[in-house]
Structures are given as C-alpha cells and as structure tokens.
Amino acid sequence: MAEAKKTATKATRKPAAKRKPVAKSKPVVKRKSVATKKPAAKRATAKKSTPDFVANAQEAGRNVFLASLGFYGKAYDQAQEQFGSLQKELKVRRKKADRAYMELVTRGAKLEKVAKVAIDDIDLPKLELENLTDRKALQTQLKKAKARFEELKGSVRFKSAA
C-alpha cells in the first residue's frame, strides 16, 4: 500500500527539472507509542461506554417517566383531599343553614301567635255606615292600633326599612 501511494504521488508530480528547490526542514519524528495508544484507548472506552450510555439513557428516561407519574399521583391526592375537605365544610354549612332556618320558622310561629293576640286585643267596632262617617272615632281607633303595633315592634326588636 505504501508503494502504491509513492507511485501515485510520483505520477502527479512535475518533472524534477522544472521544480523549484525546496528548503530542507527537519525530519518529522513520529511517536508511535503515544499516537497509537491514545486512539486505541479512546476506541476501547467508546466501545465500553456505549452500553453504559444506553443503559444510563434508558434509566434516565424511566426516572423522568416515574417522576412525572409521581407528580400526577401527588396532584391527584391533593385534589382528593381538597375535595373531601370541601365536602365536609359543605355538610357543616348545610347543617348550620338548616338550624338557622328552623330557628327562623319557630320564631315566626311565636310572632304570629303574638300578633294574633294583639289583633284580638284591639277593639274594632262592627262596621256600620254610621260609624264610617264618624271621623274622630275612626282616628282614635287607628291611633290605638298603631300604638299597639309599635309596642309589638319594640318587644320583637323589629326594625322597619322606613
């Protein structure tokens, strides 16, 4: 092979008479032991590291997958905990609302009884055509009714919007 290179280079060279003289340089010394060991060492490590690299890449990919799966699981658990706590809070609020509703119903029933008694206490004469014309009598009856309702309002602690 070396001979083939020499003959190929001689064929492409110019004839010796036409060439310019080239300054001589120091001969290049090849260090066979250092030059051959480095590529051989690199090749050996490259062959050894290739299976390790593949295994490391597979392991890293699997770890990424497991980490994302763990993240999803943790997020799901937190969502379930929050949903459970919201359901418990909703149950508590419903119970409170039911109690408040029942308290309002019982209070309303008591106030209805008191109002019926107060209405019964007011003396309302039987309406006759003659009594309707007596304006002073109607005004006194109206004043009594208003006073009685104000008294009831104060006892119930009811504040009107007006």
CORFENHU-V532811 format. One record per residue. N is the residue number from 1. RES is the residue in one letter. PSI is psi in degrees with one decimal (NA if undefined). Layout:
n=N res=RES psi=PSI
n=N res=RES psi=PSI
This chain:
n=1 res=M psi=-39.4
n=2 res=A psi=-35.8
n=3 res=E psi=-35.8
n=4 res=A psi=-35.5
n=5 res=K psi=-40.3
n=6 res=K psi=-42.5
n=7 res=T psi=-35.7
n=8 res=A psi=-36.9
n=9 res=T psi=-33.8
n=10 res=K psi=-34.6
n=11 res=A psi=-31.4
n=12 res=T psi=-10.7
n=13 res=R psi=156.6
n=14 res=K psi=160.2
n=15 res=P psi=151.1
n=16 res=A psi=-29.9
n=17 res=A psi=-32.7
n=18 res=K psi=-13.4
n=19 res=R psi=151.1
n=20 res=K psi=148.5
n=21 res=P psi=136.1
n=22 res=V psi=137.4
n=23 res=A psi=139.0
n=24 res=K psi=137.6
n=25 res=S psi=169.9
n=26 res=K psi=143.9
n=27 res=P psi=141.6
n=28 res=V psi=127.9
n=29 res=V psi=124.2
n=30 res=K psi=133.4
n=31 res=R psi=98.6
n=32 res=K psi=-39.2
n=33 res=S psi=-42.0
n=34 res=V psi=-44.0
n=35 res=A psi=-38.9
n=36 res=T psi=-27.7
n=37 res=K psi=-39.4
n=38 res=K psi=-52.9
n=39 res=P psi=-35.9
n=40 res=A psi=-40.6
n=41 res=A psi=-40.4
n=42 res=K psi=-41.9
n=43 res=R psi=-40.3
n=44 res=A psi=-43.5
n=45 res=T psi=-34.1
n=46 res=A psi=-40.8
n=47 res=K psi=-39.5
n=48 res=K psi=-37.4
n=49 res=S psi=-20.4
n=50 res=T psi=-49.1
n=51 res=P psi=-36.7
n=52 res=D psi=-40.7
n=53 res=F psi=-43.6
n=54 res=V psi=-44.1
n=55 res=A psi=-42.1
n=56 res=N psi=-40.0
n=57 res=A psi=-42.0
n=58 res=Q psi=-42.4
n=59 res=E psi=-41.4
n=60 res=A psi=-41.7
n=61 res=G psi=-42.7
n=62 res=R psi=-41.2
n=63 res=N psi=-38.2
n=64 res=V psi=-44.2
n=65 res=F psi=-45.8
n=66 res=L psi=-37.3
n=67 res=A psi=-42.7
n=68 res=S psi=-36.3
n=69 res=L psi=-40.6
n=70 res=G psi=-39.5
n=71 res=F psi=-45.0
n=72 res=Y psi=-43.6
n=73 res=G psi=-41.4
n=74 res=K psi=-43.0
n=75 res=A psi=-40.1
n=76 res=Y psi=-44.3
n=77 res=D psi=-42.9
n=78 res=Q psi=-39.4
n=79 res=A psi=-39.9
n=80 res=Q psi=-40.8
n=81 res=E psi=-45.2
n=82 res=Q psi=-41.1
n=83 res=F psi=-41.9
n=84 res=G psi=-43.0
n=85 res=S psi=-35.9
n=86 res=L psi=-37.3
n=87 res=Q psi=-41.4
n=88 res=K psi=-45.0
n=89 res=E psi=-38.2
n=90 res=L psi=-40.6
n=91 res=K psi=-43.2
n=92 res=V psi=-43.8
n=93 res=R psi=-37.4
n=94 res=R psi=-41.0
n=95 res=K psi=-43.2
n=96 res=K psi=-42.2
n=97 res=A psi=-40.6
n=98 res=D psi=-42.5
n=99 res=R psi=-45.3
n=100 res=A psi=-40.0
n=101 res=Y psi=-45.5
n=102 res=M psi=-38.0
n=103 res=E psi=-41.6
n=104 res=L psi=-38.1
n=105 res=V psi=-45.9
n=106 res=T psi=-39.8
n=107 res=R psi=-41.5
n=108 res=G psi=-39.0
n=109 res=A psi=-41.3
n=110 res=K psi=-45.3
n=111 res=L psi=-33.8
n=112 res=E psi=-42.5
n=113 res=K psi=-44.7
n=114 res=V psi=-41.1
n=115 res=A psi=-39.2
n=116 res=K psi=-40.6
n=117 res=V psi=-42.4
n=118 res=A psi=-39.2
n=119 res=I psi=-38.9
n=120 res=D psi=-31.1
n=121 res=D psi=-26.8
n=122 res=I psi=128.1
n=123 res=D psi=108.3
n=124 res=L psi=117.8
n=125 res=P psi=157.0
n=126 res=K psi=132.8
n=127 res=L psi=124.3
n=128 res=E psi=160.5
n=129 res=L psi=-31.9
n=130 res=E psi=-41.7
n=131 res=N psi=-28.5
n=132 res=L psi=-28.9
n=133 res=T psi=-20.0
n=134 res=D psi=95.5
n=135 res=R psi=-38.2
n=136 res=K psi=-39.8
n=137 res=A psi=-40.3
n=138 res=L psi=-40.0
n=139 res=Q psi=-39.5
n=140 res=T psi=-41.1
n=141 res=Q psi=-39.7
n=142 res=L psi=-41.4
n=143 res=K psi=-42.1
n=144 res=K psi=-43.4
n=145 res=A psi=-43.8
n=146 res=K psi=-41.5
n=147 res=A psi=-42.2
n=148 res=R psi=-41.0
n=149 res=F psi=-36.4
n=150 res=E psi=-39.9
n=151 res=E psi=-42.8
n=152 res=L psi=-39.9
n=153 res=K psi=-43.3
n=154 res=G psi=-36.3
n=155 res=S psi=-27.7
n=156 res=V psi=-14.9
n=157 res=R psi=43.6
n=158 res=F psi=126.8
n=159 res=K psi=130.0
n=160 res=S psi=162.9
n=161 res=A psi=-24.1
n=162 res=A psi=NA
